[in-house]
Amino acid sequence: MHFISLFWKVLFSLVPPRFCGSGYPAFLVSLFFIGLLTAVVEQVASLLGCVWGIKQAVSGITLVALGTSLPDTFASRSAAIHDESADAAIGNVTGSNSVNVFLGLGLPWLLAVIWKWAEGGEEFKVGTFNLEFSVVLFVMVALFAILTLILRRVLVGGELGGNAIVKYLTGSVCLLLWTTYIVVASLKAYNLIAIGG
């Protein structure tokens, strides 16, 4: 594993120390490298999806999502282990998702609109095939996840921790919710189910 990740270790060693310039150079260089890594993950996932014959919508919710979310998963795990409360771990998840939705979608759309306007005022439209269904499904699954957190708070006294049975049960519920989202959204993307038109 060390040799597979050696290139990335060397690349990220170029990040300036955090005490230089009040941390701003380290933040900006790290942000650039993370953007570069995300672009690589997206391209590799798109190529894998193309080679394996996976629709782009399914590739996006599986390969791309896993590739870009695994670092967040490890950061949340680290925060959950080292912090006194679950705030940092859960805050990392919600913060990451809000950046993905509001900045990850909003900024490219804004740039595309500006680009089209600068080229001559052509209207910028992008059609969707599965977006509405996927968002509604995600909200439903997310509500179940929130309900799980509420139940844990009532039954266990906190969002994290508890005895081994409760921890594994909660983890299994979250894995089942994710699997449900992937399977149902994929079935809809391949027109194997006719929900929502």
N, C-alpha and C positions, 0 to 999 in steps of 0.2 A: 504494500500500500504506500510505503514511503516513496518508492521510485515513481509510482503513478502520479503522486501529488507533488513531486519535486519541482516541476515547472512553476506551479502555483505558489509554492513556498518561496521560491526565488523571486517571483514577480512581486508578491506581497511584502517581501523584505525591503523593497524599494520605498515603502511608505515611510515618510519622515517620522521621527520620534514624536510622541504626543505632547512633550513639553516644549517643543519648538513652536514659536509663533502662537502661543496660547492654544495650540491644538488645531488651528484652522488648516494649515497645510496637510496635516495627517488626515483630517476629515475629508478634505477635497480630493486628495489623491486616493484615499480609500473608496470614496464614492465613485470616482472614475473607474477604478479597478473592478468594483462590484458591478458597475454598468457594463464593463467589458466582459466580465465573467457571465453575466446574465445574457448578453448577446450571444456568446458562445453556446451556452446551454440551450437557448432558444433555437439556434441554427442546428445544433446536433439533434435536438428533439424533433425538429421539423424534418430533417433528413431521415432519422429513424422511422418517423411516422410515414414518410413517403416510401421508404424501402419496405416496410412491413405492411403497407396498404391501409394505414389507419387514417380515418378522416381527420381533418385539421381541428375540428371542434373537440374530438376525443383526444387527440394528441395534446391539445392545450390543457385539458382538465386532468390529464394523467402525466405524461412525460415532462412537459414544460413546468407544470405545477409542482411536481415532485422535485425537479432539478432546482427550481428557484426557492422552494419552501424548506428544503432540508436544512440549510444553514439557520433559518429561523427556528426550526424544531430544536436544534442543538443549543441555540441561544436561550430558548425558553426552558429547556431542561436544566441548563446551567443556572439560570436565574431561580428556578424552582428549588434547586438543591441548596444554593448559597444564600438566598434571601429569607428573611423571617416570615414574609407573607407571600401569597400567590400573586400579588399585584403586578410585579415585574413580569412574571411569566405570562399571565393572561393579557397584560397590557402590551407585551411584545407581539402577541398574536393579533390583537385588534389593531394595534398601530401599523403593523406590517400590511394587514389587509386594507386598511384605509389608504395607505400610501399606494398600494397596488391599484385600487379602484379609482381614487380621486386624482392621483398624480400620474399613475401608469396609464390610465385611459385618457384623462383630461388633457395632459400636456401634448401627447401625440395628436389628438384630435384638434387642439388649438393650433398647433404648428401646421397641420394639414390644411385647416381653414385659411390661415394666413398665407400659406404657400399658394393655394388655389386662387385666393383673392389677388395676390401679387402677380400671378400669371395672366390675369385678365378677368377676374370676377366670376369664374365658373363656380357653380354651386357644388359644395362638397357633400356627397351622400354616400353612406355605406349601408348596404342592406344587411339584414340578419336572417339567419335560418333558425337557430335554436336558442338565441339569447334570452328571450322572454321566459321560455320554459325553464331554462337552466337557472336563471336568477330566482324565479319563484321556487323551484326545487331547493336551491341553496338556502333561501330564507326559511323554508320549512324545516330543513335539516338543522340549520343553525338554531332555530327555536327549540328543537329537541335538545341540542347541546346546552343551551342556556337553562332549560328545565333540569337537565342533569346536574348542572352546577348549583342550582337552587336546592334541589333535593339533597345534594351532598352537604350543603351548608346546614340544612335542617337536620339531617340524619347523622352526619359525622362531625359537624361543627366547623367545617372549612372546605374550600374548593380543592385543596390538595391534601394528601396524607390519608391517615386512617389505617385500619388493619389491612393485611395483604389481600383478603377477599374483596374488600371494597375497592382497593386500588386496581386490582385486576379486572373487576367487574366494570368499573368506570372506564378503564382503558379499552375494554372489549366493546362497550357501548359506543365510545367515540370511533373506534375502528369500524364498527358496523354502520354508523352514520355515514362515514366517509365512503365506505364500500357501496352503500345504498345510493349515495349521490352519483358515484362514478357509473354504476351499473345502469341506473334509470336514465341518466343523462346520455349515456352511450347508446342505449336502446332507442331513445328518441332521435339521436343524431343519425342512426342508421335506419330510421323509419320502421323499426320493429314493433313499436307501440304507437298508438295514435291518441296521445293525450294532448289536449290544448290546441288541436287543429293542425 
